[in-house]
Amino acid sequence: MSTQELLVGGWTKYHTLTPEDQKIFDEAIKGYVGVHYVPYEVSTQLVNGTNYRFKCRASLITGSPVWETMAGIYCPIEGKPHVDSIIRI
């Protein structure tokens, strides 16, 4: 990892999801209905826990139309991750 990636408070460059990133996303988005989100890139920020910005493809349950979203998820040091925001980009 580069110094930038380890900088507390700084955001990493976007990268493909690791299995751990996917697990955080799945746990936070569990229970959301009506829209299907498929994350494809993530950026993280180390704070008192970790902030995540997931770039996602979103679609209605019917599969169409498809649009891009940014899902903000916070994962505390102790406790469960949760969605802070979902915005259309």
MODELLER restraints for C-alpha pairs under 7 A, 6 or more apart:
rsr = mdl.restraints
at = mdl.atoms
rsr.add(forms.Gaussian(group=physical.xy_distance, feature=features.Distance(at['CA:4:A'], at['CA:12:A']), mean=6.88, stdev=0.5))
rsr.add(forms.Gaussian(group=physical.xy_distance, feature=features.Distance(at['CA:5:A'], at['CA:12:A']), mean=5.05, stdev=0.5))
rsr.add(forms.Gaussian(group=physical.xy_distance, feature=features.Distance(at['CA:8:A'], at['CA:46:A']), mean=5.20, stdev=0.5))
rsr.add(forms.Gaussian(group=physical.xy_distance, feature=features.Distance(at['CA:8:A'], at['CA:47:A']), mean=6.29, stdev=0.5))
rsr.add(forms.Gaussian(group=physical.xy_distance, feature=features.Distance(at['CA:9:A'], at['CA:45:A']), mean=5.77, stdev=0.5))
rsr.add(forms.Gaussian(group=physical.xy_distance, feature=features.Distance(at['CA:9:A'], at['CA:46:A']), mean=5.51, stdev=0.5))
rsr.add(forms.Gaussian(group=physical.xy_distance, feature=features.Distance(at['CA:9:A'], at['CA:47:A']), mean=5.65, stdev=0.5))
rsr.add(forms.Gaussian(group=physical.xy_distance, feature=features.Distance(at['CA:10:A'], at['CA:45:A']), mean=5.62, stdev=0.5))
rsr.add(forms.Gaussian(group=physical.xy_distance, feature=features.Distance(at['CA:11:A'], at['CA:43:A']), mean=6.33, stdev=0.5))
rsr.add(forms.Gaussian(group=physical.xy_distance, feature=features.Distance(at['CA:11:A'], at['CA:44:A']), mean=5.45, stdev=0.5))
rsr.add(forms.Gaussian(group=physical.xy_distance, feature=features.Distance(at['CA:11:A'], at['CA:45:A']), mean=4.58, stdev=0.5))
rsr.add(forms.Gaussian(group=physical.xy_distance, feature=features.Distance(at['CA:12:A'], at['CA:43:A']), mean=5.30, stdev=0.5))
rsr.add(forms.Gaussian(group=physical.xy_distance, feature=features.Distance(at['CA:12:A'], at['CA:44:A']), mean=5.48, stdev=0.5))
rsr.add(forms.Gaussian(group=physical.xy_distance, feature=features.Distance(at['CA:12:A'], at['CA:45:A']), mean=6.57, stdev=0.5))
rsr.add(forms.Gaussian(group=physical.xy_distance, feature=features.Distance(at['CA:13:A'], at['CA:43:A']), mean=5.77, stdev=0.5))
rsr.add(forms.Gaussian(group=physical.xy_distance, feature=features.Distance(at['CA:14:A'], at['CA:41:A']), mean=5.87, stdev=0.5))
rsr.add(forms.Gaussian(group=physical.xy_distance, feature=features.Distance(at['CA:14:A'], at['CA:42:A']), mean=5.11, stdev=0.5))
rsr.add(forms.Gaussian(group=physical.xy_distance, feature=features.Distance(at['CA:14:A'], at['CA:43:A']), mean=4.59, stdev=0.5))
rsr.add(forms.Gaussian(group=physical.xy_distance, feature=features.Distance(at['CA:15:A'], at['CA:41:A']), mean=5.25, stdev=0.5))
rsr.add(forms.Gaussian(group=physical.xy_distance, feature=features.Distance(at['CA:15:A'], at['CA:42:A']), mean=5.55, stdev=0.5))
rsr.add(forms.Gaussian(group=physical.xy_distance, feature=features.Distance(at['CA:15:A'], at['CA:43:A']), mean=6.64, stdev=0.5))
rsr.add(forms.Gaussian(group=physical.xy_distance, feature=features.Distance(at['CA:16:A'], at['CA:40:A']), mean=6.12, stdev=0.5))
rsr.add(forms.Gaussian(group=physical.xy_distance, feature=features.Distance(at['CA:16:A'], at['CA:41:A']), mean=4.67, stdev=0.5))
rsr.add(forms.Gaussian(group=physical.xy_distance, feature=features.Distance(at['CA:16:A'], at['CA:42:A']), mean=6.39, stdev=0.5))
rsr.add(forms.Gaussian(group=physical.xy_distance, feature=features.Distance(at['CA:17:A'], at['CA:40:A']), mean=6.55, stdev=0.5))
rsr.add(forms.Gaussian(group=physical.xy_distance, feature=features.Distance(at['CA:17:A'], at['CA:41:A']), mean=5.80, stdev=0.5))
rsr.add(forms.Gaussian(group=physical.xy_distance, feature=features.Distance(at['CA:17:A'], at['CA:42:A']), mean=6.17, stdev=0.5))
rsr.add(forms.Gaussian(group=physical.xy_distance, feature=features.Distance(at['CA:24:A'], at['CA:81:A']), mean=6.45, stdev=0.5))
rsr.add(forms.Gaussian(group=physical.xy_distance, feature=features.Distance(at['CA:27:A'], at['CA:81:A']), mean=6.73, stdev=0.5))
rsr.add(forms.Gaussian(group=physical.xy_distance, feature=features.Distance(at['CA:28:A'], at['CA:81:A']), mean=5.14, stdev=0.5))
rsr.add(forms.Gaussian(group=physical.xy_distance, feature=features.Distance(at['CA:28:A'], at['CA:82:A']), mean=4.54, stdev=0.5))
rsr.add(forms.Gaussian(group=physical.xy_distance, feature=features.Distance(at['CA:28:A'], at['CA:83:A']), mean=5.81, stdev=0.5))
rsr.add(forms.Gaussian(group=physical.xy_distance, feature=features.Distance(at['CA:29:A'], at['CA:83:A']), mean=6.77, stdev=0.5))
rsr.add(forms.Gaussian(group=physical.xy_distance, feature=features.Distance(at['CA:34:A'], at['CA:60:A']), mean=6.09, stdev=0.5))
rsr.add(forms.Gaussian(group=physical.xy_distance, feature=features.Distance(at['CA:34:A'], at['CA:61:A']), mean=5.89, stdev=0.5))
rsr.add(forms.Gaussian(group=physical.xy_distance, feature=features.Distance(at['CA:35:A'], at['CA:58:A']), mean=6.52, stdev=0.5))
rsr.add(forms.Gaussian(group=physical.xy_distance, feature=features.Distance(at['CA:35:A'], at['CA:59:A']), mean=5.57, stdev=0.5))
rsr.add(forms.Gaussian(group=physical.xy_distance, feature=features.Distance(at['CA:35:A'], at['CA:60:A']), mean=4.58, stdev=0.5))
rsr.add(forms.Gaussian(group=physical.xy_distance, feature=features.Distance(at['CA:35:A'], at['CA:61:A']), mean=5.68, stdev=0.5))
rsr.add(forms.Gaussian(group=physical.xy_distance, feature=features.Distance(at['CA:36:A'], at['CA:58:A']), mean=5.53, stdev=0.5))
rsr.add(forms.Gaussian(group=physical.xy_distance, feature=features.Distance(at['CA:36:A'], at['CA:59:A']), mean=5.32, stdev=0.5))
rsr.add(forms.Gaussian(group=physical.xy_distance, feature=features.Distance(at['CA:36:A'], at['CA:60:A']), mean=6.06, stdev=0.5))
rsr.add(forms.Gaussian(group=physical.xy_distance, feature=features.Distance(at['CA:36:A'], at['CA:61:A']), mean=6.03, stdev=0.5))
rsr.add(forms.Gaussian(group=physical.xy_distance, feature=features.Distance(at['CA:37:A'], at['CA:56:A']), mean=5.97, stdev=0.5))
rsr.add(forms.Gaussian(group=physical.xy_distance, feature=features.Distance(at['CA:37:A'], at['CA:57:A']), mean=5.80, stdev=0.5))
rsr.add(forms.Gaussian(group=physical.xy_distance, feature=features.Distance(at['CA:37:A'], at['CA:58:A']), mean=4.56, stdev=0.5))
rsr.add(forms.Gaussian(group=physical.xy_distance, feature=features.Distance(at['CA:37:A'], at['CA:59:A']), mean=6.80, stdev=0.5))
rsr.add(forms.Gaussian(group=physical.xy_distance, feature=features.Distance(at['CA:38:A'], at['CA:56:A']), mean=5.13, stdev=0.5))
rsr.add(forms.Gaussian(group=physical.xy_distance, feature=features.Distance(at['CA:38:A'], at['CA:57:A']), mean=5.18, stdev=0.5))
rsr.add(forms.Gaussian(group=physical.xy_distance, feature=features.Distance(at['CA:38:A'], at['CA:58:A']), mean=6.37, stdev=0.5))
rsr.add(forms.Gaussian(group=physical.xy_distance, feature=features.Distance(at['CA:39:A'], at['CA:54:A']), mean=5.94, stdev=0.5))
rsr.add(forms.Gaussian(group=physical.xy_distance, feature=features.Distance(at['CA:39:A'], at['CA:55:A']), mean=5.61, stdev=0.5))
rsr.add(forms.Gaussian(group=physical.xy_distance, feature=features.Distance(at['CA:39:A'], at['CA:56:A']), mean=4.01, stdev=0.5))
rsr.add(forms.Gaussian(group=physical.xy_distance, feature=features.Distance(at['CA:39:A'], at['CA:57:A']), mean=6.39, stdev=0.5))
rsr.add(forms.Gaussian(group=physical.xy_distance, feature=features.Distance(at['CA:40:A'], at['CA:55:A']), mean=5.98, stdev=0.5))
rsr.add(forms.Gaussian(group=physical.xy_distance, feature=features.Distance(at['CA:40:A'], at['CA:56:A']), mean=5.80, stdev=0.5))
rsr.add(forms.Gaussian(group=physical.xy_distance, feature=features.Distance(at['CA:41:A'], at['CA:54:A']), mean=5.82, stdev=0.5))
rsr.add(forms.Gaussian(group=physical.xy_distance, feature=features.Distance(at['CA:41:A'], at['CA:55:A']), mean=5.22, stdev=0.5))
rsr.add(forms.Gaussian(group=physical.xy_distance, feature=features.Distance(at['CA:42:A'], at['CA:52:A']), mean=6.65, stdev=0.5))
rsr.add(forms.Gaussian(group=physical.xy_distance, feature=features.Distance(at['CA:42:A'], at['CA:53:A']), mean=5.48, stdev=0.5))
rsr.add(forms.Gaussian(group=physical.xy_distance, feature=features.Distance(at['CA:42:A'], at['CA:54:A']), mean=4.47, stdev=0.5))
rsr.add(forms.Gaussian(group=physical.xy_distance, feature=features.Distance(at['CA:42:A'], at['CA:55:A']), mean=6.17, stdev=0.5))
rsr.add(forms.Gaussian(group=physical.xy_distance, feature=features.Distance(at['CA:43:A'], at['CA:52:A']), mean=5.81, stdev=0.5))
rsr.add(forms.Gaussian(group=physical.xy_distance, feature=features.Distance(at['CA:43:A'], at['CA:53:A']), mean=5.21, stdev=0.5))
rsr.add(forms.Gaussian(group=physical.xy_distance, feature=features.Distance(at['CA:43:A'], at['CA:54:A']), mean=6.70, stdev=0.5))
rsr.add(forms.Gaussian(group=physical.xy_distance, feature=features.Distance(at['CA:44:A'], at['CA:50:A']), mean=6.67, stdev=0.5))
rsr.add(forms.Gaussian(group=physical.xy_distance, feature=features.Distance(at['CA:44:A'], at['CA:51:A']), mean=5.59, stdev=0.5))
rsr.add(forms.Gaussian(group=physical.xy_distance, feature=features.Distance(at['CA:44:A'], at['CA:52:A']), mean=4.61, stdev=0.5))
rsr.add(forms.Gaussian(group=physical.xy_distance, feature=features.Distance(at['CA:44:A'], at['CA:53:A']), mean=6.40, stdev=0.5))
rsr.add(forms.Gaussian(group=physical.xy_distance, feature=features.Distance(at['CA:45:A'], at['CA:51:A']), mean=5.02, stdev=0.5))
rsr.add(forms.Gaussian(group=physical.xy_distance, feature=features.Distance(at['CA:45:A'], at['CA:52:A']), mean=6.53, stdev=0.5))
rsr.add(forms.Gaussian(group=physical.xy_distance, feature=features.Distance(at['CA:48:A'], at['CA:76:A']), mean=6.76, stdev=0.5))
rsr.add(forms.Gaussian(group=physical.xy_distance, feature=features.Distance(at['CA:48:A'], at['CA:77:A']), mean=6.76, stdev=0.5))
rsr.add(forms.Gaussian(group=physical.xy_distance, feature=features.Distance(at['CA:49:A'], at['CA:75:A']), mean=5.65, stdev=0.5))
rsr.add(forms.Gaussian(group=physical.xy_distance, feature=features.Distance(at['CA:49:A'], at['CA:76:A']), mean=4.22, stdev=0.5))
rsr.add(forms.Gaussian(group=physical.xy_distance, feature=features.Distance(at['CA:49:A'], at['CA:77:A']), mean=4.59, stdev=0.5))
rsr.add(forms.Gaussian(group=physical.xy_distance, feature=features.Distance(at['CA:50:A'], at['CA:74:A']), mean=5.90, stdev=0.5))
rsr.add(forms.Gaussian(group=physical.xy_distance, feature=features.Distance(at['CA:50:A'], at['CA:75:A']), mean=5.19, stdev=0.5))
rsr.add(forms.Gaussian(group=physical.xy_distance, feature=features.Distance(at['CA:50:A'], at['CA:76:A']), mean=6.38, stdev=0.5))
rsr.add(forms.Gaussian(group=physical.xy_distance, feature=features.Distance(at['CA:51:A'], at['CA:73:A']), mean=5.87, stdev=0.5))
rsr.add(forms.Gaussian(group=physical.xy_distance, feature=features.Distance(at['CA:51:A'], at['CA:74:A']), mean=4.57, stdev=0.5))
rsr.add(forms.Gaussian(group=physical.xy_distance, feature=features.Distance(at['CA:51:A'], at['CA:75:A']), mean=6.33, stdev=0.5))
rsr.add(forms.Gaussian(group=physical.xy_distance, feature=features.Distance(at['CA:52:A'], at['CA:72:A']), mean=5.67, stdev=0.5))
rsr.add(forms.Gaussian(group=physical.xy_distance, feature=features.Distance(at['CA:52:A'], at['CA:73:A']), mean=5.04, stdev=0.5))
rsr.add(forms.Gaussian(group=physical.xy_distance, feature=features.Distance(at['CA:52:A'], at['CA:74:A']), mean=6.19, stdev=0.5))
rsr.add(forms.Gaussian(group=physical.xy_distance, feature=features.Distance(at['CA:53:A'], at['CA:70:A']), mean=6.34, stdev=0.5))
rsr.add(forms.Gaussian(group=physical.xy_distance, feature=features.Distance(at['CA:53:A'], at['CA:71:A']), mean=5.70, stdev=0.5))
rsr.add(forms.Gaussian(group=physical.xy_distance, feature=features.Distance(at['CA:53:A'], at['CA:72:A']), mean=4.77, stdev=0.5))
rsr.add(forms.Gaussian(group=physical.xy_distance, feature=features.Distance(at['CA:53:A'], at['CA:73:A']), mean=6.56, stdev=0.5))
rsr.add(forms.Gaussian(group=physical.xy_distance, feature=features.Distance(at['CA:54:A'], at['CA:70:A']), mean=5.53, stdev=0.5))
rsr.add(forms.Gaussian(group=physical.xy_distance, feature=features.Distance(at['CA:54:A'], at['CA:71:A']), mean=5.03, stdev=0.5))
rsr.add(forms.Gaussian(group=physical.xy_distance, feature=features.Distance(at['CA:54:A'], at['CA:72:A']), mean=6.46, stdev=0.5))
rsr.add(forms.Gaussian(group=physical.xy_distance, feature=features.Distance(at['CA:55:A'], at['CA:69:A']), mean=5.92, stdev=0.5))
rsr.add(forms.Gaussian(group=physical.xy_distance, feature=features.Distance(at['CA:55:A'], at['CA:70:A']), mean=4.77, stdev=0.5))
rsr.add(forms.Gaussian(group=physical.xy_distance, feature=features.Distance(at['CA:55:A'], at['CA:71:A']), mean=6.56, stdev=0.5))
rsr.add(forms.Gaussian(group=physical.xy_distance, feature=features.Distance(at['CA:56:A'], at['CA:68:A']), mean=5.74, stdev=0.5))
rsr.add(forms.Gaussian(group=physical.xy_distance, feature=features.Distance(at['CA:56:A'], at['CA:69:A']), mean=5.15, stdev=0.5))
rsr.add(forms.Gaussian(group=physical.xy_distance, feature=features.Distance(at['CA:56:A'], at['CA:70:A']), mean=6.12, stdev=0.5))
rsr.add(forms.Gaussian(group=physical.xy_distance, feature=features.Distance(at['CA:57:A'], at['CA:66:A']), mean=6.51, stdev=0.5))
rsr.add(forms.Gaussian(group=physical.xy_distance, feature=features.Distance(at['CA:57:A'], at['CA:67:A']), mean=5.74, stdev=0.5))
rsr.add(forms.Gaussian(group=physical.xy_distance, feature=features.Distance(at['CA:57:A'], at['CA:68:A']), mean=4.79, stdev=0.5))
rsr.add(forms.Gaussian(group=physical.xy_distance, feature=features.Distance(at['CA:57:A'], at['CA:69:A']), mean=6.26, stdev=0.5))
rsr.add(forms.Gaussian(group=physical.xy_distance, feature=features.Distance(at['CA:58:A'], at['CA:66:A']), mean=5.52, stdev=0.5))
rsr.add(forms.Gaussian(group=physical.xy_distance, feature=features.Distance(at['CA:58:A'], at['CA:67:A']), mean=5.31, stdev=0.5))
rsr.add(forms.Gaussian(group=physical.xy_distance, feature=features.Distance(at['CA:58:A'], at['CA:68:A']), mean=5.98, stdev=0.5))
rsr.add(forms.Gaussian(group=physical.xy_distance, feature=features.Distance(at['CA:58:A'], at['CA:69:A']), mean=6.52, stdev=0.5))
rsr.add(forms.Gaussian(group=physical.xy_distance, feature=features.Distance(at['CA:59:A'], at['CA:65:A']), mean=5.77, stdev=0.5))
rsr.add(forms.Gaussian(group=physical.xy_distance, feature=features.Distance(at['CA:59:A'], at['CA:66:A']), mean=4.59, stdev=0.5))
rsr.add(forms.Gaussian(group=physical.xy_distance, feature=features.Distance(at['CA:59:A'], at['CA:67:A']), mean=6.51, stdev=0.5))
rsr.add(forms.Gaussian(group=physical.xy_distance, feature=features.Distance(at['CA:68:A'], at['CA:88:A']), mean=5.96, stdev=0.5))
rsr.add(forms.Gaussian(group=physical.xy_distance, feature=features.Distance(at['CA:68:A'], at['CA:89:A']), mean=5.48, stdev=0.5))
rsr.add(forms.Gaussian(group=physical.xy_distance, feature=features.Distance(at['CA:69:A'], at['CA:86:A']), mean=6.58, stdev=0.5))
rsr.add(forms.Gaussian(group=physical.xy_distance, feature=features.Distance(at['CA:69:A'], at['CA:87:A']), mean=5.43, stdev=0.5))
rsr.add(forms.Gaussian(group=physical.xy_distance, feature=features.Distance(at['CA:69:A'], at['CA:88:A']), mean=4.31, stdev=0.5))
rsr.add(forms.Gaussian(group=physical.xy_distance, feature=features.Distance(at['CA:69:A'], at['CA:89:A']), mean=5.18, stdev=0.5))
rsr.add(forms.Gaussian(group=physical.xy_distance, feature=features.Distance(at['CA:70:A'], at['CA:86:A']), mean=5.62, stdev=0.5))
rsr.add(forms.Gaussian(group=physical.xy_distance, feature=features.Distance(at['CA:70:A'], at['CA:87:A']), mean=5.32, stdev=0.5))
rsr.add(forms.Gaussian(group=physical.xy_distance, feature=features.Distance(at['CA:70:A'], at['CA:88:A']), mean=6.40, stdev=0.5))
rsr.add(forms.Gaussian(group=physical.xy_distance, feature=features.Distance(at['CA:70:A'], at['CA:89:A']), mean=6.60, stdev=0.5))
rsr.add(forms.Gaussian(group=physical.xy_distance, feature=features.Distance(at['CA:71:A'], at['CA:85:A']), mean=5.78, stdev=0.5))
rsr.add(forms.Gaussian(group=physical.xy_distance, feature=features.Distance(at['CA:71:A'], at['CA:86:A']), mean=4.38, stdev=0.5))
rsr.add(forms.Gaussian(group=physical.xy_distance, feature=features.Distance(at['CA:71:A'], at['CA:87:A']), mean=6.59, stdev=0.5))
rsr.add(forms.Gaussian(group=physical.xy_distance, feature=features.Distance(at['CA:72:A'], at['CA:83:A']), mean=5.89, stdev=0.5))
rsr.add(forms.Gaussian(group=physical.xy_distance, feature=features.Distance(at['CA:72:A'], at['CA:84:A']), mean=5.27, stdev=0.5))
rsr.add(forms.Gaussian(group=physical.xy_distance, feature=features.Distance(at['CA:72:A'], at['CA:85:A']), mean=4.98, stdev=0.5))
rsr.add(forms.Gaussian(group=physical.xy_distance, feature=features.Distance(at['CA:72:A'], at['CA:86:A']), mean=6.19, stdev=0.5))
rsr.add(forms.Gaussian(group=physical.xy_distance, feature=features.Distance(at['CA:73:A'], at['CA:81:A']), mean=6.65, stdev=0.5))
rsr.add(forms.Gaussian(group=physical.xy_distance, feature=features.Distance(at['CA:73:A'], at['CA:82:A']), mean=5.53, stdev=0.5))
rsr.add(forms.Gaussian(group=physical.xy_distance, feature=features.Distance(at['CA:73:A'], at['CA:83:A']), mean=4.38, stdev=0.5))
rsr.add(forms.Gaussian(group=physical.xy_distance, feature=features.Distance(at['CA:73:A'], at['CA:84:A']), mean=5.36, stdev=0.5))
rsr.add(forms.Gaussian(group=physical.xy_distance, feature=features.Distance(at['CA:74:A'], at['CA:81:A']), mean=5.49, stdev=0.5))
rsr.add(forms.Gaussian(group=physical.xy_distance, feature=features.Distance(at['CA:74:A'], at['CA:82:A']), mean=5.59, stdev=0.5))
rsr.add(forms.Gaussian(group=physical.xy_distance, feature=features.Distance(at['CA:74:A'], at['CA:83:A']), mean=6.46, stdev=0.5))
rsr.add(forms.Gaussian(group=physical.xy_distance, feature=features.Distance(at['CA:74:A'], at['CA:84:A']), mean=6.60, stdev=0.5))
rsr.add(forms.Gaussian(group=physical.xy_distance, feature=features.Distance(at['CA:75:A'], at['CA:81:A']), mean=4.03, stdev=0.5))
rsr.add(forms.Gaussian(group=physical.xy_distance, feature=features.Distance(at['CA:75:A'], at['CA:82:A']), mean=6.57, stdev=0.5))
